């Protein structure tokens, strides 16, 4: 299958297909996000407290069970809301006008992976305007692959395409941010030579939802 993958530059007619890839990628991370959220120590303590109160007040094992189910549904609901916010909130503003944001000049670009006419994956590069003024830094964004096309080497081809482009444009470094939900992506970046340089919690929806983010760098002068 991977031999039939065609990586090409994004065009206006790819807008809807690109959005479908990003939307599916976001919702495919909903359950992993829920698992991470509900297994956090603070979440476990809160669930235990809820169960304890239900048991003490109602003196019923059934009440304890129902309270834990309700708690789990609440956590899943927050995870779902977080996914919607990530997808339709300001974090995806760049995709509202991909032509303007990824083709401003020759140092920016956006690619899709196509399999049998279907858009299977995406990745973009934009020049980072803030930071080290003496170095030319690329920002790798929107790396995503549809679920039924994963484990076929498509993500590797997309990232390798972005790296090659950055070398041609004489970038000094590539930077990206991913999250704790994207373990396979973090593994891929590491295998391709990216180095994790920092990690921190990112909070949104007034701090009700948080996720750990990981910052990676790829030194082009060293590779």
Phi, psi and omega in degrees: 000318185297333179291341180266010181277132179244118177264124180217166180289142179295145173229168183304325182290350180270001188302310183292320179294324177295317179297323179297321178297312182293323179293314180296320179299320180294313182287335177290343178265003181297310182293316175302323178296318178298315180299318179294316183296317186282344180263000177295145180307318180296322180292320179296318178297318180294318178297320178296320179295318179298315180295321180296314179299315180299320180291319182290317185284317187258348178052046184216130176295325178297321179296320177298314181298314181296321180296323178290323177296316179297320178298315179299320178295323179295317179296318178296321178298318178295322178297320179295316178298319178298321178295316178298318180295317179298320185282317187254357179274195185293343182295339179250021180300330181298332183276353177290337175212076183298325180299316181287323187274336184243002178224038179292322176207186187287351179272355178250156177194163178213133183235156170236152171259128184242133178231115181052042177083356180257136177286118186254338183198166182216158170197148180223157176229129172229150179284130180282126184268337179257154178116218184289110183290340183272353182236146178267112188244132177261148178246113180273126185224163170057036174282113182208148177224136177300147187303317184283359176246010181280163181064028178241007179085007183290317180300319179298318179296320180295312181294321178297323176298317179295320179296315180299319178299316181296325176294318180296327181270008175061040171288152176268331187203151173245135176238152175204162175233133174228183186233174180295339180287334188262059181299314178302321179294319179297321177296319179297313180302318180297317180296328182276357175110001176287150179238131177284126185248344179194158173211146185199158177280141175245124182248141176215177187053054178060029177084001180289334180234134178225151178216142178280130178252150182234130181257128181241151176226149176230112180277109184289332180288344179263355185235000000 
